[in-house]
Amino acid sequence: MKYNFGFIGLGVMGQNLALNIERNGFRVIGFDLDAEKQAAAKKKFAGKNMAVTATLKEFLDKLQSPKRIMLMVPAGAPVDAVIAEILPHLQNGDLLIDGGNTHFPDTERRWKTLREKGILYIGTGVSGGQEGALRGPSIMPGGDPAAWPLVKRVFQAIAAKTDDGEPCCQWVGAGGAGHFVKMVHNGIEYGDMQMICEAYFILARALGLSPDEMGAIFEEWNRGELNSYLIDITAQIMVKKDEKTAKPLVDVILDTAGQKGTGKWTSEAALYLGVPAQTIAEAVFARMISAIKDERVAAARVLPGPENKFNGDRNAFIEKLRQALFASKICSYAQGFQLLAAADKEYGWNLNFGNIALLWRAGCIIRAQFLENIKTAFEQNKELPNLLLDDYFREVIIRSQTAWREVVASAVKLGIPVPAFSSALAYYDSYRTARLPANLLQAQRDFFGANTYERVDAGRGQFFHAQWV
């Protein structure tokens, strides 16, 4: 009997997705060049409608046609290498699916190349980590629209479900749309994580709270409008003790953050498309500055700053911090959706922003209660230019901005770095300002480079040059 679905790449993510698919009624076969991964997968797959082959030929022979093969290998050259190896053995109508964190231009290139050879191709974002892959991830497929019917039933069966039963998996768009949406998801994730870290740093440095006390605060925040996966796990992280020292585990972890590049890709895309996504970029830069640990330790010995102690009503300030976190979060998501809109215009993907919010409502890392409000906002106004202009989000910002400004000002006075909070506030203030100082900037450009300028008393698109000297 042939198998319905194949996996090349049997790391933990590949194994868990394969197990998820089998659990939902499909026969799954896998292959990996690594003998240890083959052995581990065989052990996990034992007793199920699953198999692991020792050779690629056996793997391909045992797949039913049209073949549905999901690649769970490292992004970049390894994906191209696998495609090159199996392409001679594929027939018209067979389907390849890249489920890794691939840069969307690579997906665009592969889709176009394989389409010419009669091979269907999907680049799909998968979010939710190892546990999500097993229990129900958020899945963001894009590529050849003709491929969607071949995987729709499978992907929607294994995807996370919202409270009303909707699968967190819908067709995103052609070409690299799926991987672009996953990339923006990860960029927003960078922003979310950095803002939570800044709130933690203020609670620890300014208020001197213990991790246990902060855990209780994050747990309380998770019961309200900040309800999200990242707030939830932060509350759990705060109360976890180190087995070796019995200290809070968070206190014994070195303050150097890693990254896999998707945040940088998001920032690069924002620069290319001309979208102000500074909060996401600041989150990337925050990870970069954390990485120069030795340099920071040396600088701390010689560069002075104010004392990090807050004097005032602590409970009132904690509530203001909660409001600041939520307002900053809204601005970060607004930037992410503006980036999606710009990419949609550039690449002609016909993205459905309400559906994208639904895809992130469960299963993924940025899943949060207020994504339902984002979905509603785009359902009510498909041409909404910015989330800040939606009634719900505008009202949140209006009632939160005084607290937000006080938190940022207090952090600055106390010498506590809050790059994501402050950049989000600067984004909001820039967006709501009818006349920015760019008139002076354009005058400077015209002065030294004859780059011309537009006039307030002439029609848009008419350009002038002044003789400055």
ChimeraX attribute file (.defattr): number of C-alpha atoms within 10 A of each C-alpha:
attribute: neighborCount
match mode: 1-to-1
recipient: residues
	/A:1	7
	/A:2	13
	/A:3	22
	/A:4	22
	/A:5	25
	/A:6	27
	/A:7	24
	/A:8	23
	/A:9	22
	/A:10	27
	/A:11	18
	/A:12	18
	/A:13	21
	/A:14	25
	/A:15	26
	/A:16	22
	/A:17	27
	/A:18	27
	/A:19	24
	/A:20	24
	/A:21	24
	/A:22	21
	/A:23	17
	/A:24	12
	/A:25	12
	/A:26	17
	/A:27	21
	/A:28	25
	/A:29	25
	/A:30	29
	/A:31	25
	/A:32	24
	/A:33	14
	/A:34	12
	/A:35	11
	/A:36	12
	/A:37	18
	/A:38	21
	/A:39	15
	/A:40	15
	/A:41	25
	/A:42	18
	/A:43	11
	/A:44	13
	/A:45	20
	/A:46	11
	/A:47	9
	/A:48	12
	/A:49	15
	/A:50	22
	/A:51	20
	/A:52	25
	/A:53	17
	/A:54	15
	/A:55	11
	/A:56	15
	/A:57	12
	/A:58	12
	/A:59	20
	/A:60	22
	/A:61	13
	/A:62	18
	/A:63	21
	/A:64	15
	/A:65	18
	/A:66	16
	/A:67	23
	/A:68	23
	/A:69	22
	/A:70	25
	/A:71	24
	/A:72	24
	/A:73	23
	/A:74	14
	/A:75	16
	/A:76	14
	/A:77	11
	/A:78	13
	/A:79	18
	/A:80	12
	/A:81	10
	/A:82	14
	/A:83	17
	/A:84	11
	/A:85	10
	/A:86	13
	/A:87	14
	/A:88	8
	/A:89	11
	/A:90	18
	/A:91	15
	/A:92	13
	/A:93	19
	/A:94	20
	/A:95	25
	/A:96	25
	/A:97	23
	/A:98	26
	/A:99	26
	/A:100	22
	/A:101	24
	/A:102	24
	/A:103	20
	/A:104	23
	/A:105	14
	/A:106	18
	/A:107	25
	/A:108	21
	/A:109	12
	/A:110	20
	/A:111	23
	/A:112	16
	/A:113	13
	/A:114	17
	/A:115	15
	/A:116	9
	/A:117	13
	/A:118	14
	/A:119	20
	/A:120	27
	/A:121	31
	/A:122	31
	/A:123	33
	/A:124	29
	/A:125	25
	/A:126	27
	/A:127	28
	/A:128	21
	/A:129	17
	/A:130	17
	/A:131	15
	/A:132	23
	/A:133	28
	/A:134	22
	/A:135	18
	/A:136	29
	/A:137	32
	/A:138	32
	/A:139	30
	/A:140	29
	/A:141	33
	/A:142	31
	/A:143	30
	/A:144	22
	/A:145	16
	/A:146	13
	/A:147	21
	/A:148	19
	/A:149	10
	/A:150	16
	/A:151	16
	/A:152	14
	/A:153	10
	/A:154	18
	/A:155	24
	/A:156	19
	/A:157	19
	/A:158	27
	/A:159	30
	/A:160	27
	/A:161	21
	/A:162	16
	/A:163	9
	/A:164	6
	/A:165	8
	/A:166	16
	/A:167	24
	/A:168	28
	/A:169	25
	/A:170	23
	/A:171	22
	/A:172	27
	/A:173	23
	/A:174	22
	/A:175	28
	/A:176	28
	/A:177	32
	/A:178	29
	/A:179	32
	/A:180	31
	/A:181	28
	/A:182	27
	/A:183	26
	/A:184	25
	/A:185	27
	/A:186	25
	/A:187	28
	/A:188	28
	/A:189	23
	/A:190	27
	/A:191	30
	/A:192	27
	/A:193	17
	/A:194	23
	/A:195	26
	/A:196	21
	/A:197	15
	/A:198	21
	/A:199	21
	/A:200	21
	/A:201	18
	/A:202	25
	/A:203	22
	/A:204	17
	/A:205	19
	/A:206	20
	/A:207	18
	/A:208	15
	/A:209	15
	/A:210	15
	/A:211	23
	/A:212	16
	/A:213	16
	/A:214	21
	/A:215	23
	/A:216	15
	/A:217	18
	/A:218	24
	/A:219	19
	/A:220	15
	/A:221	18
	/A:222	21
	/A:223	13
	/A:224	10
	/A:225	13
	/A:226	21
	/A:227	18
	/A:228	22
	/A:229	17
	/A:230	20
	/A:231	23
	/A:232	18
	/A:233	14
	/A:234	21
	/A:235	22
	/A:236	15
	/A:237	17
	/A:238	23
	/A:239	19
	/A:240	16
	/A:241	17
	/A:242	14
	/A:243	9
	/A:244	7
	/A:245	9
	/A:246	9
	/A:247	14
	/A:248	18
	/A:249	17
	/A:250	16
	/A:251	13
	/A:252	11
	/A:253	9
	/A:254	9
	/A:255	13
	/A:256	13
	/A:257	13
	/A:258	11
	/A:259	11
	/A:260	8
	/A:261	14
	/A:262	22
	/A:263	25
	/A:264	20
	/A:265	20
	/A:266	28
	/A:267	25
	/A:268	14
	/A:269	20
	/A:270	24
	/A:271	15
	/A:272	10
	/A:273	16
	/A:274	11
	/A:275	18
	/A:276	17
	/A:277	28
	/A:278	22
	/A:279	33
	/A:280	32
	/A:281	25
	/A:282	23
	/A:283	27
	/A:284	26
	/A:285	16
	/A:286	20
	/A:287	17
	/A:288	15
	/A:289	13
	/A:290	16
	/A:291	15
	/A:292	13
	/A:293	14
	/A:294	10
	/A:295	11
	/A:296	13
	/A:297	10
	/A:298	10
	/A:299	11
	/A:300	11
	/A:301	8
	/A:302	8
	/A:303	8
	/A:304	9
	/A:305	11
	/A:306	10
	/A:307	12
	/A:308	19
	/A:309	18
	/A:310	18
	/A:311	9
	/A:312	9
	/A:313	8
	/A:314	13
	/A:315	10
	/A:316	10
	/A:317	19
	/A:318	18
	/A:319	14
	/A:320	20
	/A:321	24
	/A:322	22
	/A:323	23
	/A:324	28
	/A:325	24
	/A:326	23
	/A:327	25
	/A:328	28
	/A:329	23
	/A:330	23
	/A:331	28
	/A:332	28
	/A:333	26
	/A:334	24
	/A:335	27
	/A:336	29
	/A:337	24
	/A:338	20
	/A:339	25
	/A:340	25
	/A:341	22
	/A:342	17
	/A:343	22
	/A:344	16
	/A:345	13
	/A:346	10
	/A:347	12
	/A:348	13
	/A:349	20
	/A:350	14
	/A:351	20
	/A:352	20
	/A:353	21
	/A:354	20
	/A:355	20
	/A:356	24
	/A:357	23
	/A:358	24
	/A:359	31
	/A:360	28
	/A:361	28
	/A:362	29
	/A:363	28
	/A:364	26
	/A:365	22
	/A:366	23
	/A:367	24
	/A:368	21
	/A:369	18
	/A:370	18
	/A:371	21
	/A:372	16
	/A:373	16
	/A:374	26
	/A:375	20
	/A:376	18
	/A:377	22
	/A:378	20
	/A:379	15
	/A:380	12
	/A:381	11
	/A:382	12
	/A:383	11
	/A:384	16
	/A:385	14
	/A:386	19
	/A:387	22
	/A:388	21
	/A:389	13
	/A:390	18
	/A:391	10
	/A:392	14
	/A:393	20
	/A:394	15
	/A:395	12
	/A:396	15
	/A:397	21
	/A:398	10
	/A:399	12
	/A:400	20
	/A:401	18
	/A:402	13
	/A:403	22
	/A:404	24
	/A:405	17
	/A:406	15
	/A:407	25
	/A:408	21
	/A:409	14
	/A:410	18
	/A:411	23
	/A:412	15
	/A:413	15
	/A:414	18
	/A:415	17
	/A:416	20
	/A:417	15
	/A:418	23
	/A:419	20
	/A:420	31
	/A:421	32
	/A:422	23
	/A:423	22
	/A:424	28
	/A:425	21
	/A:426	15
	/A:427	21
	/A:428	19
	/A:429	12
	/A:430	12
	/A:431	14
	/A:432	11
	/A:433	9
	/A:434	7
	/A:435	9
	/A:436	12
	/A:437	7
	/A:438	9
	/A:439	14
	/A:440	10
	/A:441	12
	/A:442	15
	/A:443	19
	/A:444	16
	/A:445	14
	/A:446	18
	/A:447	16
	/A:448	9
	/A:449	9
	/A:450	16
	/A:451	15
	/A:452	17
	/A:453	19
	/A:454	16
	/A:455	13
	/A:456	8
	/A:457	6
	/A:458	10
	/A:459	9
	/A:460	9
	/A:461	9
	/A:462	10
	/A:463	12
	/A:464	13
	/A:465	13
	/A:466	12
	/A:467	7
	/A:468	10
	/A:469	4
